[in-house]
């Protein structure tokens, strides 16, 4: 039987990355029926099928070529030590894997934990960190509610995923050492794939890249004195040459461009100082460079 030419993408079936992964796929123009309660979901307008599985299984499925690419947290890929290639960081689902100790306990940092018990859902990364720092610890593998382990006497400290740190504080723990930073990423199998599938992957990545670029950018329009045009164009730092249009007033022009969202307020203040008026900022759905 000939291998299927359909591109198979692994997704977390439920969890902290699921909704944003689905939203990104839809922003990239993928059309599919409700994914909830289904393991395999075909995409109606692209030769893709989505496989919704446990996040812990995604690196192995991609490594073994069951799926061609996958959406997964970098922490999961690293913990599984999977033989895959990271093809795109996605910028959402950011968190960190940290060592935390009881606030009222005798330990102040990871350096104090040589020979101690560490409760964690990430034994590989935990052991790796301590070994690289010349220490040996005993990992107590726990699949959930890691933060209560010290109170139960199961461990001396924990190594767990942290987003805001609120759960640690509620359980009397303080974060001492960050051992790994994570975000969502796209991974691809290292198994041989057909030219047809690679072409699909390239097209898929073009769409995802356009969505990411749009999320980081805003479309800006303004009126400006013609005398300030050069100063304003220098301020905008456009991705491409801005559009400059004449207005009914011969001393004024309209300028359209794209600006990075993280510089929006600084740029706007400079534009106002240069005489720009009627400044309008619009979101961008997609953008292909």
Buried (B, 14 or more C-beta within 10 A) or exposed (E): EEEEEBBBBBBBBEEBBBEBBBEBBEBBBBEBEEBEEBEEBBBEEBBBBBBBBEBBBBBBBBBEBBBBBBBBBBBBBBBBEBEBEEBBEBBBBBBBBBBBBBEEBEBEEBBBBEEBBBBBBBBEBBBBBBEEEEBEBEBBEBEEEBBBBBEEEBBBBBBBBBEEBEBBBEBBBBBBBEBBEBBBBBBBBEEEBEEEBBEBBEBBBEBBBBBBBBBBBBBBBBBBBBEBBEBBBEBBEBBEEBEBEEEEEEEBBBBBBBBEBEBBEEBBEBBEEBBBEEBEBEEBEBBEE
